[in-house]
């Protein structure tokens, strides 16, 4: 059970009630749009630029978040510090490097301090101590454990519980292209879950509206209900549950013109399910789009005379999703994207079939089949995945060849930065104690969400 839930529901409710226009409460922390950077000059993400990130401010009533001394230790304040209710020991992946020591959790569920000595990279996976990473953050989750977000009811809660067992501590519940009545059914209970929270589950941060504002020619596994952006429809949906991210196809009539209106209202826009050209992709970034949804999939490919949306992403994007299940994207293509897109981050695009045996499942209004590790429509089209974020991490490190600290950023930190969350996605004093504990083979042993322990059945 989670020990430190007091105040969590109130915090979430306050975040959902913000004043102003639709999406206004998310505006202040929005990453700079492409037009703000000038000719798409992509600065490296903060951890790449300096090797360390700014620590979040301490929580209310806290004296301070600890400090790193010249020797690399991170001692807590010895006099008058907040009481500590839990201490986790191991090799702690922090923004400033790996610390061999202790992570102290305060009663409010935040990190009180990190104590220990910095460890050389080559020693991080040596036997002898567990690895502590920032809890995974997944911005593209359709389902798991036989449940689909579009069902409504308690589906989002059950999906969040299943993903938490695999180290995901925060996620966006992701919709399908559907009629408005289906979206209402899905979003209403998600809104309540965002406001109240739930023990034993990943924090549901809001909605990723993957459809319906996409191109009918690039549906992929989406049902045939694509339509242009409707600000009135979006306002109604946002009142049910906070829409933190939406995917659109900029070439659909009216969608390009809607991008600056959406970003001015505080929404984050990604480009996806698109037949658009390279030039339209660049224009969408200039209008304020911030990234690309499941890069390489359901978009125009890179060709040397027609670079397409993939070319626009590789040449100009600061952020993009990628699905590293090794079915959606070849490891070599992931390596190319890693060299091109500073803040490439991982998502699962997981479906109800995740964690379930082979068989038939639902994906919105679609029937899908899980077989041989993949999920497909009857015509063979890939229809989401069965990926979990712990497997995504292992694929990045063991197959793609990404160094562990960089991989940790790509399954957590960059997604938090994309959403403007300074207190998630990093292990640092003052941040939420969202922690995944792994063995040296990167298998989940323990998970903590805001300081509360999650039951991990497969680790028993």
N, C-alpha and C positions, 0 to 999 in steps of 0.2 A: 504494500500500500504506500501511497505517497504521503510523506510526513509534512510537507510545507505548502499545503494548498490554500492556506488562509490568504485572502486578498486576490487570488488569481482570477476568479470570476469578475471581481470588480475592476481589475486592471483591463481585462479583455473587453468588458462592456464599455468602459470609458473610451477605449480605442475605437470602438465601433460607432459611437454616437457623435463623433466630431462634427462641428458646425461647418457651414460653407457649402459649396456646390458639390455635385456628385464627385466622389473621389477626393474631395478636398483634404481630408484628414491624412492622406498619404503623400501630399505634395512636397512637404519640406525636405524629405530625405531622398527624393527621386534622383537617381544618377543623372549626370549631365546628358542631354540629348546630343545627337550627332552634330546638330547645328551649333551647339555651344562649344564644341571642340575645334571648329574651324577646319574645313577640308579633311575631316575624318582623321586628324592626327591622334592616334590611339596611344595615350599614355599607358604604360604598364600598370596592372593592378597594384594596389598598395604593397602587398607582400613581396611582389617582384621588384618594386622600386627600391626598397630599403631593407628588406629582410625582416621587417617588423611592422606591426600595425598599431594604431592608437588604441589604448585601452579604453573601454567604455567608462562613463562616469559611474561612481559607486551608486548603489541603490539608495532610496530614501532612508534617512536616519543612520547611514553608514559613515564612519569616520574617514575612510579612505580605502583604496584598493590594494595596498601593498606596493612595493617598489623593488626594482632590480638593482642590486648593488654592483660595484665594480668587478667583483669576482664571479658574477653571473648568478648568484643566489637570488631568490625572490622571497624574502622573509615577510611574514605578516607583521603588522604593528604589534609590538609586545605589550603596550600599555593601553588599556581601554578599548581594545578592538572588540568587534561583535563576537558573541559566543559562536563556537563552531560545533555543528551537530553531526558532521560526518567528515572523515578524512579518507581520501583515495590515494593509494600509493602506486607508483609505476613510472614509466617513461612518458612524460606529458608533452604532447605536441602543442606548442604555443606559437603565437605569431613571431616571437623572437628566436625560436629554435626549440630543441627538445631538452626538457629538464628532467633529470633523474631525481625524483623526490616525491613530494606530497601535494595534493590539491585539497584545499580546505573549503568546505561548503558551509555557508551561514544559514541561520534559521529561515531567512527570507527566500531561500532557494538560489541565491547567487553565489558566485565564487568569492570567498573571503580573501584568499591568498594562494599563491603557488610558491612552495619552498623547495630548494634543492640546487643542484649544480647542472650546468649545461653539459650535454652529452654530444660527442662527435657523431656525425651522421652515420658513419660506418658501424657504429656500435648500437644503433637504435633497435635493431631486430635480433640482437644477441639473446640467448636464453637467459632467464633469471628474473624477469619482471614483466608484468603486463604493459600494454600500450594504452594510453589514454588519449583519445582524439576528440575533437569537437563533435557533438552529435550531428548526424547527417541531416541535411535539409533538402527535401525533394519537392520541386515546384511543379511536378507533372504526375499526378496520381489519380488513376481512374478507379482502382479497386484492389482487392486482395481477399484471400480467404473465402472465396465464393460470393463476395458481396461487391456490388457496383455502386459508385457514387450516385448514379442517376436513379437508383431505386428510391431515394429518400428514406424516411424513417431513421433507424439507427445505423444505416449502412456506413455513413462517414465515420461514426464512432468505431465501429468494428474494423473498418479499414485502417484507421489510425492506430488501433491497438495491435493489429497484425504487423504493420510496418515498424512500430516501435520495438518489437521483438528482434528486429534486424538492424537496430541502431538508428533508425530515423526518429529524430526528436521534434521535428517541425515539418509541416507539409502544406501544400495547397491542394484542396479537393478540386479535381479537374472534371469539367463537364464535357458532354458530347454535343454535336450539332443536333438540335431537336426543336420541336415546337415550343412555344412559350410556356404552355401548360406543363410540359415535362420539366422545363428548367425551374419553374416555380416549385414543383414537387421536390426537386433535388435541393434547391438552395435554401428553402425555409429551415429545415433542420440543421443544415450546416451553419447558418447564421446563429442559431441558438447554441451550437457547440462552440463556435468562436467566442461567444459572449461568456459562456459559463465554464468552459474547459471540462476535462474529465480525467479522473485518476486512471493510471495504467495505460495511457495512450499518448501518442505524439500530439503536440500542440497543433491544432488546425488553424493556420494563419488567415485563411480566407479561400477565395475561389480563383482558379485559373479557368477562364472562360475560353476554352480552346475553339469552340464554335459558338455561334453559327455564322460568324462574319468572314467566311472563307470562300474559296473559289470552288464552284460545283464541279469543275474539271479536275480538281486535285483533292477529292474527298478522302482518299486513302481508305481507312476503315470507318469514316464518318458517315452517318445516315444522310439521305438526300434532302436536307432541310436548310441548305446554305442560303444566306440572304445578306444584303448590304447592312452596314452598321446602322442601327437605329438608336439615337441618343435617348429617346423616350423609353424604349425597351430596356436599355442598359441601366437607366436610372431606376426603373422598377426592380430589376434584378439586384442592383447594388443595395437597395433598401432592405432586401431580404437577407443578403449576406455580403460581406465586403469583397468586392471584385478587385483583387490585388494585381491581376495580370490578365490580359486578353490577347488572343492570337487573331490576326486578320490577314487577308490577302490584299495588298495595296492596289492591285490592278482592277479590282472589282469597282464598278462605277460608284463614286461617292466615298469610298473608303480612304483614299489618299487625302482628300480634303478633311476627313474626320480626324485624322491623326493628330494635328495640332490642337484640335478641340479636346480630344481625349487626354492628351498629355497636360494641357492647361488645367484640366479638371483633376489631375493627380493620378490618372491611370497609367500603368506601364503597358506598353504595346510591344508585342513581338510579331515578327513576320513569319507566316507559315501557311501550309496548305495552299500554295500559290503557284500560278503559272506565269508569274511576272518575269520581266526581263531584269538584267543587271542594272540598267538605268533606273528602272522603277524601284529596285531595291535600294539603290543609293539615294534616290529622291525620298523614299520613305524614312530612311535614317535622317536625312536633312530635315524632314518634317517633325521628327521627334521620336520615331520608333527606336527602341533600345536594344533589340536583339532578335534572335531567330529561334523558332520553335523546332525541336528535333532536327537539327542541322543535317542536311543531305536527304532527309526523308520528306516526301510529299512537297517537293519544290523543284524548280528547273535546275538541271545539273550544270556543272562546269564543263564547258567546251572551249577550245582555244579561240574560236571566232565568236562564240556566243556564251560569255561567262555565266549568264543566268544568275539566279538568286544565290546559289552556292558561291559563285565568284564574288558577288557583292558582299557576302558574309566574310569570306576569307580576306578580301581586300580592305574592308572598312569596319567590321563589327568589333565592338568592345566586349559584348556578351553574346553567347549563344548556348542553347541546350545541345547536348548530345546524349544518345542512348547507348551506353557501352555494354550491351549484352552480347556483342560480337555477332549478332544476327542482323541487326538493323544497319550497322556500319562496320566496315572492315577495319582492323587495327591500324593498317597503314593510313586510311583516311582520317582516323582519329589523330594519328601522329601529325599529319599535315595540318589539321585544324589547331592542334596544340601550338604549332609553330606560328600560326597566323592570328589567332584570336586570343588576346591576353587573358580574358576572364571566361574562357570556355568552361561551362559547368555541367555536371552530370545530372540526369533525371532518369527515372525508371520507365515512365509511361506505362506503369503497371496496370493490369486488368484484374478482374475477379478471379482469373485462373491462377494468379500468383499464390504459391504455396499450396496448390491443390493438385490432385492427380489428373492425368489426361482425361479429356472429356469435353462436353458441351457447356458453354457459359454464355452470359449476356454481357454485352458492351453497349450500354444505352439500348437502342431499339434493334441492335444487330445481334445475331447469333454467331458465336465464334467457337473455334475448336482448338483446344490445347493438345499438341502432339509433338514429340521429339524436341521439347524445350521451347517451342515457339507457339504463338497464338495467331490464327489465321481465319479469314473469311472463307466461305465455300469455294471462292475462285482462287484461293491461294495467297491473296493479299495479306501481308503482315498486319495484324490488328492489335497494336500495343504489345506488351511483353509480359513475361513472368519474372522480371528482374527485381531484385531488392538492392538497397544501397550498399549493403556489406559486400554483396557479390560485385557490384559496380566498382567498389574500391579494389577488390582483389584483381579484377580484370585490368584496371588501370595499372596497378603495380606489377602484377605477375606476367601479364600478356603484352600490354602496350609499353611497359618499361618506364612508367612515371615514378619518380622518387617519392617516398612516402609523404613527406611534408607537403609537396606540391599536390599530390593526390588528395590529401586531406582538405586542402583549399577547394579543390574542384568538386568534392562531394558535400561541402558545407559552407565555407567562408564566402565564396563568390556568389552563391545563391543568396546568402544573407545580405551581402553588399548590394546586390541587384535590387532587393526589396527595401534597402535603406535601414536595415536592422543592425545597429551598432552593438547590441547586447546579445547577439546570437552568432553562431558560426565561428567562434574563437574561444579558446580557453585562456582567459585573462581576468584579473581581479575586477569585479563589478559586473561581469557578464553573467547571464543565466548559467547555472550549472547543468547544461545540456552536455552529457558526456557519454561516449561509448567506450567500453573497456574491451580490448581485443587481446588475443594471444599472439604469439610471434608469427602464426600463420594467417593472421588477420581475421580470425573467427570470433564472433561476438561472445563475450563472457558475461558482461553486465551492461545495463543501460540506465541512465539517469536523465529524467526530464524535469527541469527546474528543481533539481536537487532530490526529486523523488524517484525511488527505485522502480524499475519496470520488471515484471516477471518475464524471464527468458527461458521458456521450456526446453529448447534444444541445447542449452548450456548446462543443464543439470547433470 
